Each structure stands twice: as C-alpha cells, then as structure tokens.
Amino acid sequence: MTNHSKETFLPLMRELAQTFQAFEQFSDAHVREMGLTPPQFDVVATLGNTEGMTARELSEKTLITKGTLTGVIDRLIDKGLVSRTTPPGDRRCVTIRLTAEGDALFQRVFPAHMTHMQAAFACFTATELGEIRNELRRLGDAFRSANLDYMENSERAD
C-alpha cells in the first residue's frame, strides 16, 4: 500500500467532495422542481418497478438512515404515494410499496430525472464514460475494503 503525500492526497479529497456536492446540487434542484425532496425521490426511485420491500431492504438500498427513512415514508404515505403493510402473523415485518399514484409518479419523474442527469455527461465520449465508471468502481472498492479493515480493527479494540 502506498502512503500518499499531502500534496496529492488533500487536493484529491477536496475534488472528490466538491464533485459530490456539485452532483447533489444538480440532482436535488431538479428533484425539488418535481415536487419531491431528494430522500422522497430516492424512496420512489428505489421502489419503482418492484413489488415493494421491507423497511430494512429499503434502508440498505437508499442513502437514507433508518431514523430518517421512517419520516420520509410517513410523508409519502400522507401524499398517497406509498403504502405500509404488515403481513398477517409477523407484525415485525413491514412492506413498503408504491401505490398506483406513486407508480404513476415514478413512471413520470424517474425518466425525466435520468434525462436531466444525462445532460451533465454530454461532454464525455462513451469510452470516457466507461473509464470514469471503472475508476469510480475502483474507488468504491477501495472504500469498501478500507471500511472492512476499519470495522475489523475496531472490533478487535473492543
């Protein structure tokens, strides 16, 4: 493993943070124009084209913490966009599904948002997009590996 100098590491960290912030600003502004908050859009987009999922699955597949997810789901229920059902015999298991109105919203806003987001990538060739994807995958793998190492070391410390 290479130990990188501050001269290369800190500018990279700054660029990564600024890129993520720019991505969020571009995405979030469009989501809000469509009448949703970013977490609401995340839930609707994640539930789209599914038969629904448990709150735990939804929490794992979105960028929303469990505590925040409950409030987001409550507000989407109030809007008539999702339903929360408990199967008979297992009150601990809750399934979240899009309602017919929620599915209609998903069918409208998800493609519109993907078109909006695609505009930011128009300056790249298909080859460049593939290269960016590969490098992002490598970066994600590095973070996942570092997180596993961190978790193992913190468990040993306990």
C-alpha distance (Angstrom), angle and dihedral (degrees) to the residues before:
residue distance angle dihedral
M1 . . .
T2 3.78 . .
N3 3.77 122.0 .
H4 3.80 105.3 -142.0
S5 3.79 123.2 -148.6
K6 3.78 122.6 -114.7
E7 3.82 88.2 -113.7
T8 3.82 91.3 66.7
F9 3.81 101.7 25.4
L10 3.81 102.6 51.2
P11 3.84 95.5 49.0
L12 3.82 88.7 49.5
M13 3.81 92.0 51.3
R14 3.82 90.2 47.8
E15 3.82 91.5 49.7
L16 3.81 91.9 48.1
A17 3.81 91.7 51.0
Q18 3.81 93.2 45.4
T19 3.82 91.7 47.8
F20 3.79 91.4 51.1
Q21 3.81 90.8 48.0
A22 3.82 91.3 50.2
F23 3.82 90.3 48.6
E24 3.80 91.4 50.8
Q25 3.82 93.4 46.7
F26 3.81 92.4 50.5
S27 3.80 92.9 45.5
D28 3.81 98.4 40.2
A29 3.81 95.3 50.2
H30 3.81 90.8 56.6
V31 3.81 93.5 44.3
R32 3.81 90.2 52.7
E33 3.83 90.5 50.0
M34 3.81 86.6 58.9
G35 3.83 90.8 55.9
L36 3.80 99.2 -103.4
T37 3.76 135.8 105.8
P38 3.81 115.6 -123.7
P39 3.85 92.3 -106.3
Q40 3.83 90.4 49.3
F41 3.80 90.4 50.7
D42 3.81 89.6 48.1
V43 3.82 91.0 54.9
V44 3.82 94.5 44.7
A45 3.83 91.7 46.7
T46 3.81 92.0 47.4
L47 3.81 93.7 48.5
G48 3.81 93.1 44.6
N49 3.82 114.9 112.3
T50 3.82 91.6 10.0
E51 3.79 134.4 103.9
G52 3.78 87.0 -123.3
M53 3.77 131.0 -91.0
T54 3.76 141.5 -129.7
A55 3.77 119.4 -86.8
R56 3.81 87.8 -110.1
E57 3.83 92.7 54.1
L58 3.79 90.5 46.2
S59 3.79 91.0 50.9
E60 3.83 90.7 50.8
K61 3.82 93.8 48.2
T62 3.80 97.7 45.7
L63 3.78 131.9 57.5
I64 3.80 90.3 -116.8
T65 3.80 125.0 109.9
K66 3.81 117.7 -126.9
G67 3.79 93.4 -111.1
T68 3.80 93.0 52.7
L69 3.81 92.8 40.6
T70 3.81 92.5 65.1
G71 3.81 91.9 57.9
V72 3.81 92.4 44.5
I73 3.81 90.9 51.9
D74 3.82 91.3 46.8
R75 3.82 90.3 54.1
L76 3.82 92.0 46.8
I77 3.82 89.1 50.5
D78 3.82 89.1 51.3
K79 3.84 88.0 52.7
G80 3.83 90.2 50.3
L81 3.82 92.2 -118.6
V82 3.81 100.9 116.1
S83 3.78 137.9 23.8
R84 3.78 130.1 -148.2
T85 3.81 116.2 -146.9
T86 3.78 133.2 178.9
P87 3.80 117.2 -150.7
P88 3.81 115.0 -127.0
G89 3.78 111.8 -95.3
D90 3.83 97.4 21.4
R91 3.77 112.4 68.0
R92 3.81 91.0 169.7
C93 3.82 92.3 65.2
V94 3.80 114.7 76.8
T95 3.80 123.1 -176.6
I96 3.80 120.5 -153.8
R97 3.83 117.1 -155.9
L98 3.76 137.4 172.1
T99 3.79 113.1 -108.6
A100 3.81 119.2 -135.0
E101 3.81 87.3 -93.5
G102 3.82 90.6 48.4
D103 3.79 91.4 50.1
A104 3.81 91.0 49.9
L105 3.81 88.3 51.1
F106 3.82 90.9 49.0
Q107 3.82 91.2 50.2
R108 3.80 89.1 53.3
V109 3.81 104.7 38.2
F110 3.79 103.2 36.2
P111 3.84 96.8 60.8
A112 3.81 90.2 40.8
H113 3.78 90.9 52.6
M114 3.81 93.4 46.9
T115 3.82 88.7 52.5
H116 3.80 89.7 49.2
M117 3.81 92.1 49.9
Q118 3.80 93.0 45.0
A119 3.80 89.9 62.9
A120 3.80 90.0 69.9
F121 3.81 89.9 58.3
A122 3.80 96.6 48.7
C123 3.81 92.4 101.3
F124 3.83 92.1 63.6
T125 3.81 128.5 81.2
A126 3.79 120.3 -129.1
T127 3.80 88.7 -104.9
E128 3.80 92.0 52.3
L129 3.80 91.2 48.5
G130 3.80 89.3 52.9
E131 3.80 90.7 49.9
I132 3.80 91.9 48.8
R133 3.79 90.5 49.3
N134 3.80 91.6 50.7
E135 3.80 92.5 49.0
L136 3.81 91.5 47.2
R137 3.81 89.3 50.6
R138 3.82 89.5 51.6
L139 3.80 90.3 48.9
G140 3.80 91.5 48.5
D141 3.81 90.8 48.6
A142 3.82 89.7 51.0
F143 3.82 90.9 52.3
R144 3.83 92.3 46.2
S145 3.81 90.8 49.7
A146 3.80 92.6 46.3
N147 3.81 89.7 48.9
L148 3.82 91.7 52.2
D149 3.80 90.1 49.6
Y150 3.79 90.5 47.8
M151 3.82 92.9 49.0
E152 3.83 92.0 48.1
N153 3.80 91.5 49.2
S154 3.80 93.3 46.5
E155 3.84 90.9 49.5
R156 3.81 90.0 52.4
A157 3.79 89.8 50.4
D158 3.82 91.8 56.2
